Amino acid sequence: MLSRPAIVLPAAVVLLLSVMTVSLCLGPVTVPVDEVLSSQIVHQIRLPRVLVAALVGAALATAGALMQTVFQNPLADPGIIGVSTGAATAAVLVIVTGVSFLGTWTLPAGAFVGALLTVLVIYLIATSRAVGSRGADPATLVLVGMAITAFLGAVISATIANAPDDSDLRSVQFWLNGDLVARTWDHVAVAVVPILLTIVLSWTLAGDLNLLLLGRETAQSTGINVRRLRIQLLVLAALMTATAVAVSGSISFIGLVVPHVVRIVLGPEHRALLPTAALLGSTFVIAADTIARLLFSPVVLQTGVVIAFLGSPLFLYLLLSTRSRQHRGLGI
């Protein structure tokens, strides 16, 4: 009999390809399936947008899975605890100041620095003595994320208020809400190598992630340098998040919902969890972007707005169910 991952992984691949095909075919001009490969509309406009959506979804879902394991917390994700906002803040500063010392890579580099600094602050708080040896509980982590997000929001507001060029404000709004409008092959080129490289590197650490689930002491007894491993994982998660934010703006809930759902279906085994989360994350973002394009056509919703509509109720469910399990475990 086939194992569950042997069934779910191929099904996730088929689902992703199906959603990609639907997204490429549908739009103001419907393209027949047999003409997708030869259509200039698909090649020049829709395909880059779909590929960016796939890369962003895979990056955010994988980053969420890594962070949930590092923090031993099912509510950890780049958006909820402020990492996406950190990347977006740096991106906004780059836009408003107009710096371009790295050319087209200036924006992704700035977003990476912002995400990395934020995730390091979160890590220091979550592992500090003030919150105990087991790390921050879900409520504490969410509150810390709210505080960091509020602070970074103030930085963004101050930056916008002092922007020398009003034309920058539209670009800033894009980064704050997340969208895939007018994505081109240039955006694909910026995102594809960092995202695919960091995802593959995270897969090579799947065995160590499984040991990390057993606790710090158990992992160290096998010869793993837990501190170094956690730093490596957080850097990978930060780079994924930063690159995703650099090409799509700040999109929440993917890194929270997708890995959590995959764990319910497949369990915590990271050799199956990570690739499945990447596939379903891609599918989720492509589907949400397709809905954003078509639901109220010709009015186009931002992709991040549609994902927030879908992700908010799921997040509330996950939050309440997690607290309910904690109370049962304490005998409350």
N, C-alpha and C positions, 0 to 999 in steps of 0.2 A: 504494500500500500504506500502511495506517495505521501511524503511528509507535508505538513501545512505550508512551509516556505516554498516547497517545490511546486505547489499549486498557486500560491498567492503571487510569487514573483513573476511568473509568465503572464498571469492575469493582469498584473499591474502594467507590464510592458504593452500588452494588447490594449488596455484601457487608455494609456498615454498616446499610443499611435492613433487610436480612434478619435480621441478628443483633438489631437493635432490636425487630423484630416478634416474634421468638421470645422475647426476654426479657420483653416486655410480656404475652405470652400465658401463659407458664409461671409456676407458683407453686403454693402450697397449693390455690388455686382456679384451675383452667384456664379461660382466657377464649378463646372461639372468635375466629378472626381477624376475622370479619365483625361482631363485637361490641366490638372493641377501642376504637373511637372513642367509643362510648356507655357504656362500663363505668366506674362510679365507682371501682372498685378500681384500675383502670389510671390513671385521671385523678388520683386523690388520693394513691396510694401508689407505683405502679410507674413511672409516667411521670416524676415528678421525679427518682427514683433513676436511671433510665436516662439522662436528660438530664445530670445531674451527672456520671455515669460518662463520657458522651461528651465533655463539656467538659474533664474532668480528663485523659482520655486524649489528646485533641488538644493540650492545653497542654503536658503532659510530653513528648510525642513531638516537638513543635515546638521546645520549649526544648532538648531533647537535640540536635536537628539543628543549632540555632544554636551551641550550645556546642562541638560537635565541629568546626565550621568555624572558630570563633574561636580555639580552642586547637590547630587542625590535628591533632586527635587523635581517633581513632575510639572511644576508651574514655571520652571525656568525657560526662558526663550528670549531671543535677541530683542524683540519688541516690547514684551511685558516688563523686562527689567532695565530697559533704557539703552541697550547697546545700539539699536537701530537709530535712536534719537541722537546718540553720540556721533554716529557716522553722519547723520543728516546735518547736525550742527556744524561739523567740520566742512561738509559740502557747501552749506550756505555761506560760511566764511570765505571759502574759495571763490564762490560765485560773486559775492559782493565786493571783495577786495580786488578781484580780477587777476590774482597771481596765476602764473602759468610757467613756472620754472621747469616743470617736467612735461610740458606740452599737453597732449591728450591724457597723459597719465597723472596729471596734477590732481584732478578731482578724485579718482580712485585712491591715490596715495593719501590725500587729506582725509577721506572717509575712513581709510584703514586706521590712521593714527587716532582719529576720534573714537572709533569702535574699540580699538585696543586699550586706550586709556580708560574708557568706561568699563570695559570688562575686567580690567585689573582692579579698579575701585570696588566693583561688585565682588570679586574674588576675595579681596582683603577683608571686606565686611563679612562675607559669608563664612570665612574660615577664622574669624577673630574669636578671641576668648569671650568677648561680650555676648556672642550668640551661642556659645557652647561648642563642645567638641564635635557634635554631629552636624554642625552647620546650621544655617538659618532655616526656620520652618517656612512653609509656603506663604503665610500671611506676612512674615517679616520681609521675605524676599520681594514680595509685591510692593510693600510699603517703601522699601529702599529704592526700588525701581521708580515708584511714583515721585519720591523726593529728587532723585537724579533727573528724571524727565522734566520735573518742574524747574529745576535749576537750569538745565539746558534750554528749556523753553524760554526762560528769561534772557539767556544769551542770544537766542535766535531773534527774540523781539527787539532787543537792543541793537542787534546788527541790522535788522530790517529798518528800524527807525532812523538809522544813520546811513542808510544806503545812498550813495551819491547819484545813482542812476535808477530812475523809476522802472525802467525796462527789466531790471533784475528781479523785480517783485514777482513776476509771473513764474520765472524759473524757480524762485524760492518756494512758491506755492506748490509747484510740481514736486519738489523734494519732500515737503511736509506731508503730502497726501498720498504720494505714490501713484505713478501712471506709466503706461507703456505707449502713449501716443507718439507717433513719428520716430519710433525706434528704427535704426538703420543697421547696415552691416558693420558700420564703425562701432556701434554699441556692442554688437556681437563679438567683434574682435577684441574689445576692451575686456569683456567679461569671460570669454570662453576658457582661456588658459588658466587664470587664477582660480576660477570656480571648479573646473574639472580637476585641476591638480590638487587642490585642497580636499576635494571630495574623495579622490582616490587615496590620498595620504591618510585620510581618516579611516578608510576601509582597512588599510594595513594595520591599524591600531585596534581593530575590533576585538582581538583576543585580550589585549590589555584592558580594554573597556569592560569586558565581561568580568575580569578579575577585580576591577575597581568597584563593581557592584557589590562584591562580597565584603567590602570594607577596607579601610586603609591598612590595617594590620595584616590582614590576609594577603592583600596585594603585595605589600612589602616583603612578606615571608617568601614569596616566589621570586624575589630578586628585582622587582619593579621599583624604580625610583618614582614614587607617587607624586612628589612635588613637581619634578621635571615633566612627568606625563601630563599632569593637570595644566601646566603652563603651555605645553605643546598643543593640547586640545583647545585651550582658550584662544591661543594665537590662530589656530586653524579656523575656529568659529568666528573670530573677529575678522579675518581676511575674507571669509565667505560672505559675512554680513556686509562688510564695507564695500565689496565689489558689487553685491546685489543692490545696495543703496545707491551706489554711484551710477547705475544704469536704469534704475526704476524708481528711485525715491524711497521713502520710508514706508514699508508694508508690514503690518503686524499680523499676528495670529497664525501664520503658516508654521512657524517654528514651534508653536505651542500645541496646536491641534493635531497636526499630521503625525508627529512622532508618538503622541499619546494614543491616537487611534491605532497605529501600527503595533504598539506594545500590547494593546488589548487583544489584537488579532493573532499576533505572532509570538508574543512574549518578549523578554528583555535581551535575547540573543542578538548581539550587534552584527554578526555576520549576515543575518537576514534583515535586521531592523534598519540598518543604514541604507542599503540599496533600495529597499522597499519604500522607505521614507522619502528618499530622493525622487523616485518615480512618481509617487503620489503627490509630493509637493509640486512637481512640475505640472502634473495633471490638474491640480487644484487651481494654480495660478492661470494656466491657459484657459480653463473653463470659466473662471471669474472674469478674465479679460474679454473673452468672447461675449459673455453676458453684458459686460460694461459697454461693449461696442454696439450690441444689437437690441438690448431690452427696450430702450426708449428712443431708438433711431428716429430722426437724425440727431437727437440730443445724445451725447456720449458721456457716460459717467466715468469718473476716474477709477482705475482698476483697484487702487487701495481702498476706495470707498465701498465698492462691491464686496471685497474681501472682509472689510470691517462689518458690513451688514451680516455676512454669513458667519464670521468668526466670533462676533460678540456673544451671541446666545450659546455657542459651543463653549466659549471660555467660561461663562457663568456656570454652565453645567459641570465642567471639569473642576472649577474652584469649589463648588458646593459639594460635589461627590468626594473630592479629596479631603475636605474638612470632615465630612461625614465618616469616612474611613478612619481618620485620625481619632475621632471621638469614640468610635466603636473599639478601637485598639486600646484606648485608655479606660474603657469600661463606663463611658459617660452615657 
